[in-house]
């Protein structure tokens, strides 16, 4: 009888730690292990935009961004190659393309609104660019779900412009552009 009690007690001690471990759920993945990030960006791949980043495989992330406002906006798409270092830092390289546009009513060139009744004309600027950038991010919080990053790089592409003068004559122009840029972004991993 005593040996039976000892056997049940020993079996209970062996089984109970396993049951205690089952009672606690596994830790949720940190921000670097999650596939999706949503954020906002100034500069970088666009002027100002909301950005969705998806970790496709390993260090490869796909990225799309957009913002439309009164009389302008931008769209961008590309990829980012980056991986966490020391579970906090995120160095990366980014490449892609973008479309930036602005249009709207204004007084024509050469028309003095103080002396003349100037008509309103619609002018437009469009940039079609490719971009390359390098940056570093820092993950914040215990779960590393908040990522702040800064980057620098360049936009290269074509600027198309349409202007109307005081006589109502429209002029269109196109020129190659190479512009340095810097960016600041915030992402939340979900």
Residue, then its C-alpha position, 0 to 999 in steps of 0.5 A: x500500500x505504501x509503495x502504491x502511494x509512493x508510485x502515485x506521488x512520483x508519477x504526479x511529480x513527473x506529470x505536474x511540471x508538464x501540466x504547469x508548462x501547458x498552462x502558460x501559452x508560448x510567447x507571442x512573436x516579436x516584431x522581427x518575427x511578424x510578417x506585416x508592418x504598417x507605418x508612416x514615412x516622410x522622405x525615403x521612397x515618397x514625400x509623405x505616405x502611409x506604408x505597408x511592409x510585408x516580410x516575404x522570405x528571410x531578409x526580403x521585404x516588399x513595400x508599398x506606400x501611398x498618400x493622396x491629398x488636395x492637389x497632389x500625392x505619391x505612390x511607391x513600390x519596392x523592396x527592402x533587404x534587412x535583418x535584425x542585429x542584436x534583437x534591436x537594430x535593423x540595418x537595411x537597403x531599399x530599392x524601388x520606384x515611385x510616382x509623385x504628382x502635384x496639380x492645381x489652380x493658380x494665377x498664370x506666370x506673368x499675370x499681376x493680380x494687383x493690376x489685372x483680373x487674372x484667370x485661374x489656370x491648372x498647372x501640373x508637375x509629375x515625377x517618375x522616379x526610381x529610388x535607392x536608399x540605405x538606413x537603420x532602424x531601432x526596434x522599441x518596446x519589450x516585444x520589438x513591435x515599434x520600429x523607428x528608422x532613418x535613411x538616406x539615398x537618391x531619386x533618379x527619374x524624369x520630371x514632367x511639367x505643364x505651365x500656362x502663361x498670362x496669354x493662356x499659352x500652355x508650355x510642357x517640359x520634361x527633364x531628368x532629375x537626380x535628387x538626394x533624399x533622406x527619410x524618417x519612418x515609423x512602423x508597427x508590426x502586427 
